[in-house]
Amino acid sequence: MEKKEARRNPEKTDVDWKPKTALGIKVSKGEISNIDQILDKGLKILEPEIVDVLLPNMETDLMLIGQSKGKFGGGQRRVFKQTQKKTQEGNKPKFATFAVCGNRNGYVGVGYGKAKETVPAREKAIRNSKLNIIKILRGNGSWEDTSKDPNTIPFAVEGKCGSVRIRLMPAPRGTGLCVERECQRILRLAGIKDVWSKTNGQTRSKINLITACIDALKQLSQVKVQPAYRENLGIVEGKLVEEKQDVENSDN
């Protein structure tokens, strides 16, 4: 029961903190009010509270990377992946997990955590996911859809990790996320609604598959797109301007 509640309930952190880095001090003083000011300059985030302040509507979830053991386990996926080390004193188990965080509007991050107990491993994974936050490039690169609403990715990208290769391709509106379940969570929290995919290699290794999916999303921001193609494909980097204006109108 505790594992199911850990996946459903988002992590609640206290935004009031004492910053230890120069970047955290600027955020606490209000000198930096937008996460884009940090990501565009390539600055490294060392405190997860920075993301909590600049992106207060973040959601977190744990990935199913482990597998239950035993006769009655049935190979059911679980949140924690357990490993053991054989010593003279006995078996020393460790638990590893992957966490994903995102605001469903252009920002997503994935973190890996490992510890001797489940709770510290979960906290490490959630912390690392906020430290690894990235900005996603969205658009409408499907030739079957003429609208400029950024519901998918602007062009096809490919990511790899180990033997796993994943290729994400633009899809027309209403297609949905035609990709593996754990990758669906990452794309859904990133704000991508429609996508096609093709995978190769040992995709049963969920850790490599998740890492390859993140590598593919990073390729979106590394490709330079001319301004004319940005208008045709409706490319948006980060949050949507329309959603931001709707929030401001609701506050007024």
C-alpha positions in Angstrom: 0.0 0.0 0.0 2.8 2.4 0.8 4.3 1.9 -2.7 1.0 2.7 -4.4 0.5 5.9 -2.4 4.1 7.0 -3.1 3.3 6.9 -6.8 -0.1 8.6 -6.7 0.6 11.4 -4.2 2.9 14.2 -5.5 5.9 15.2 -3.5 5.2 18.2 -1.3 8.2 20.4 -0.5 8.5 23.5 1.5 9.5 26.5 -0.7 10.9 28.5 2.2 14.5 27.5 2.4 17.9 28.9 3.0 19.8 29.0 -0.3 23.4 27.8 -0.3 24.3 28.7 -3.9 24.6 32.0 -5.7 21.8 31.0 -8.1 19.5 30.1 -5.2 20.2 33.5 -3.6 19.2 35.3 -6.8 16.0 33.3 -7.0 15.1 33.9 -3.3 15.6 37.6 -3.7 13.5 37.8 -6.9 16.3 38.7 -9.3 15.4 35.6 -11.3 11.7 35.1 -11.8 11.7 32.7 -14.8 13.2 29.3 -15.3 14.1 30.2 -18.8 16.7 32.6 -17.6 18.6 29.7 -16.1 18.1 27.1 -18.8 18.9 29.4 -21.7 22.3 30.3 -20.2 23.1 26.7 -19.4 23.4 27.2 -15.7 23.5 24.2 -13.4 20.7 23.9 -10.8 22.1 22.5 -7.5 19.0 23.1 -5.3 15.6 21.5 -6.1 13.9 24.4 -4.2 14.8 26.6 -7.2 12.5 24.6 -9.4 9.8 24.6 -6.7 9.8 28.4 -6.6 9.9 29.0 -10.4 7.6 26.1 -11.4 5.1 25.7 -8.5 2.8 23.5 -10.5 5.2 20.6 -11.0 3.9 17.0 -10.7 6.1 14.0 -9.8 5.7 10.3 -10.4 7.8 7.2 -10.0 8.6 4.9 -12.9 8.0 1.1 -13.0 11.5 -0.2 -13.5 11.6 -3.1 -11.1 10.0 -6.5 -11.1 8.5 -8.5 -8.3 10.0 -11.9 -7.4 8.7 -15.1 -6.1 6.1 -17.7 -7.2 3.1 -15.4 -6.6 4.8 -12.2 -8.0 3.8 -13.0 -11.5 6.5 -10.7 -12.9 4.4 -7.7 -12.0 6.3 -4.4 -12.4 7.1 -2.4 -9.2 8.5 1.0 -8.5 11.8 -0.1 -6.9 14.4 -2.3 -8.5 16.1 -4.4 -5.9 19.8 -5.6 -6.1 21.9 -7.6 -3.6 25.5 -7.8 -2.8 26.9 -11.0 -1.4 29.2 -10.5 1.6 30.4 -12.6 4.5 27.9 -10.9 6.8 25.0 -11.8 4.4 23.1 -10.2 1.6 23.1 -6.4 1.5 20.1 -5.2 -0.6 19.8 -1.9 -2.3 16.8 -0.2 -3.9 16.8 1.9 -7.1 14.1 4.0 -8.7 13.4 6.5 -11.4 11.3 9.6 -10.9 9.9 12.0 -13.4 8.6 15.6 -12.8 6.9 18.0 -15.2 4.3 20.7 -15.4 2.6 19.4 -18.6 3.6 22.6 -20.3 7.1 22.2 -21.8 9.2 21.3 -18.8 10.2 17.8 -17.7 13.0 16.1 -15.8 14.0 12.6 -14.9 16.2 11.5 -11.9 17.7 8.3 -10.7 18.0 7.4 -7.0 19.6 4.5 -5.2 19.8 3.7 -1.4 19.7 1.0 1.2 16.0 1.8 1.9 13.0 2.6 -0.3 12.2 6.1 1.2 15.7 7.6 0.7 15.9 6.2 -2.8 12.5 7.8 -3.7 13.6 11.2 -2.2 16.9 11.1 -4.1 15.1 10.3 -7.4 12.6 13.2 -7.0 15.4 15.5 -6.0 17.6 14.6 -9.0 14.6 14.9 -11.4 14.2 18.5 -10.4 17.9 19.2 -10.8 17.8 17.7 -14.3 14.9 19.8 -15.6 15.0 20.6 -19.3 12.9 22.6 -21.7 11.0 20.8 -24.5 10.5 22.0 -28.0 7.0 21.3 -29.3 5.3 21.9 -32.6 3.2 20.3 -35.3 5.6 18.5 -37.8 3.0 16.0 -39.1 2.2 16.3 -42.8 -1.3 14.9 -42.1 -2.3 17.9 -39.9 -2.3 21.5 -41.2 -3.0 23.2 -37.9 -0.2 25.1 -36.1 -1.2 24.0 -32.6 1.9 22.5 -30.9 0.4 19.1 -29.9 3.4 17.0 -30.9 7.1 17.3 -31.7 8.2 19.4 -34.7 10.4 16.8 -36.3 11.6 13.2 -35.8 14.4 12.6 -33.2 16.3 9.5 -32.1 17.8 8.7 -28.7 20.0 5.8 -27.6 21.3 4.2 -24.4 23.1 0.9 -24.5 21.4 -1.4 -27.1 18.1 0.5 -26.9 17.2 2.9 -29.8 14.0 4.9 -29.7 12.8 7.1 -32.5 10.0 9.7 -31.8 8.0 10.9 -34.8 5.4 13.7 -35.2 1.8 12.5 -35.3 -1.5 14.2 -36.2 -4.0 15.4 -33.7 -6.0 12.7 -31.9 -3.3 9.9 -32.4 -2.3 9.8 -28.8 1.0 8.7 -27.4 1.9 5.5 -29.3 4.9 4.6 -27.2 5.8 2.4 -24.3 4.0 3.1 -21.0 6.9 4.6 -19.0 7.8 6.8 -22.0 4.2 7.9 -22.1 4.4 9.4 -18.6 7.5 11.4 -19.5 5.9 12.8 -22.7 2.6 13.5 -21.0 4.3 15.5 -18.2 6.3 17.3 -20.9 3.1 18.5 -22.6 3.3 16.3 -25.7 -0.1 14.8 -26.6 0.5 13.0 -29.9 3.5 11.0 -31.0 4.6 7.9 -33.0 7.6 5.8 -32.0 9.8 3.0 -33.1 12.1 1.1 -30.7 15.0 -1.4 -31.2 17.2 -3.3 -28.9 16.6 -4.8 -25.4 13.7 -2.6 -24.5 12.8 -4.8 -21.5 15.6 -2.9 -19.7 13.4 0.0 -18.6 16.3 2.1 -17.3 18.0 2.1 -20.7 14.6 2.8 -22.4 13.9 5.8 -20.1 17.4 7.2 -20.6 17.0 6.8 -24.4 13.7 8.7 -24.3 15.2 11.6 -22.4 18.1 11.6 -24.9 15.7 11.9 -27.8 13.9 14.9 -26.1 17.2 16.6 -25.6 17.9 16.3 -29.3 14.9 18.6 -30.0 16.6 21.7 -28.5 20.0 21.0 -30.2 18.6 21.3 -33.7 18.7 24.8 -35.1 15.4 25.8 -36.9 15.1 28.8 -39.2 12.4 31.4 -38.3 10.4 30.7 -41.4 10.0 27.0 -40.5 9.2 27.9 -36.9 6.1 29.7 -38.0 5.0 26.9 -40.4 5.5 24.2 -37.8 4.1 26.3 -34.9 7.2 25.6 -32.8 7.1 26.6 -29.2 10.0 26.3 -26.8 8.9 25.8 -23.2 5.5 27.0 -22.0 2.7 28.1 -24.3 2.1 31.8 -24.6 -1.7 31.2 -24.7 -1.8 29.3 -21.5 0.3 32.0 -19.8 -2.1 34.7 -21.0 -5.1 32.7 -19.7 -3.5 32.4 -16.3 -2.9 36.2 -16.2 -6.5 36.9 -17.2 -7.9 34.6 -14.6 -5.8 36.4 -11.9 -7.1 39.7 -13.0 
